[in-house]
Amino acid sequence: MRDFKDLTIWQRGMGVVETTYDLIALLPDSERFGLRTQMARCSVSIPSNIAEGCSRKSDRHFIQYLETALGSTFELQTQALIVQRRFSVPTDLIEKLNSQLDEERKMLARFIANLSKSLPS
């Protein structure tokens, strides 16, 4: 078992959550049960899946959770692009979130690749 709080990918994932919450706070009330909820869930899914994966006994199972977290980065970036197209939000906040998601995605992909190397064929 790993301590998820020590993992940089988890720590960066928490940063994604914070930026996402800053962004969704700027959305209109009409999106309260739409993009706000979806983006919040999606962002929380990233560090949550990393943390849950750390409790798994095998690297194979851990990788499954990391892949779910990776998928959530793509989902959240799509939602951020929708927000950018549909609403007046600060460009710098969207850029910050996109940058964080790009970095998180790269780190997750590298971590998955490294863990996969140690798995038996």
N, C-alpha and C positions, 0 to 999 in steps of 0.2 A: 504494500500500500504506500502511496505517495502522499505527501502533504501538499495539497493543491495550492495552498496559499504561497508556497515557495516557488511555484511555476510562473515564469514571466508571461506565458500565454494566458494564464488565468488573470494575473494582475492587469495586463493590457485589456483583457476582456471586460474587466470591471470599469476600465476607462471608457470603453465603448458604451457601456450601460449609462454612465454619467453623461456623456455627450448626447446620447440618444434622448435621455430625459430632458436635457436642456432644449433640444430641438422640438420634441413633441409638446413641450409647454407653450410653444409659440403657435401651435396649430389651433384653428378655430374650434369652438365647442361642438360644432357639427361633426367633427372627426373624433369625438370622445369615444365612440364605440367602433370606430373604423380604424384609420391609420394609427391613431394614438395607442390604442390597445394592442394592435398587431405589432407595431414597432417596439413597444415596451416588452411584450412577450418574447419577441425575436431576439432582442438585445440581451435580455436576461438568460435566454437559452444558451448563449455562447459560454459564459463562465460557469453556468450551472452544469452543462454537459461535461465540461472539463473536470469540474469538481467530482461529479458522479463517476466519471470514468476512472478517477484516481482510486476509487474504492474497489475496483474490479481486480480480481486475482491474476488475470492473464493480460499480457500486452495485446492479444488479439481482441479481447473485449474492450480494453481501454481505447484501442484504435477506433472501434465502432462509435464510441461517444465523441472522440475527437472529430470524426467525420461528420457527425451530426452538428457539432459546433461549427465546423467549416461550412456546411450547408447553410447554417443560419447567417453566416457573414454575407453570403451571396444574396440571401433573401432580404436581409436588412438593407444592403446597398441598393437593391431594386426599389425598396420602399422609400429610401432617401431620395432616389431619382424622381420618384413620383411626387414627393413633397416639393422638390425643387421645381418641377414643371407646373405644379398646380397652385402653389401658395407662395406668398411673398415672405421669404425667410432669409436671414443673413447668409450670404454666399460663403462667408468664412466658416460658419458653423457646419454647413454641408461639406465644405472642403476638409474641415477637421475630421468629421465623421468618416468620410471616404478614405482619407489618409490612414486613420486608425484601422479601418476595415481591411485596407490593402495590406498593412503591416501584419495584422492578426492572421490574415489568410496565408501569407507567406510563412509566418512562424508555425502555424498549424500544419501546413503542407510539409515543411521540413521535419517537424517533429514526427508526423505520421510516417514519413519516408524512413527516418532513422529507426523508429520502433519496428517498422515492417522488415527491415534488414535482419533483425535478430530473430524473426519468426522462422520456424522450420517450414520447408517448402511443402 
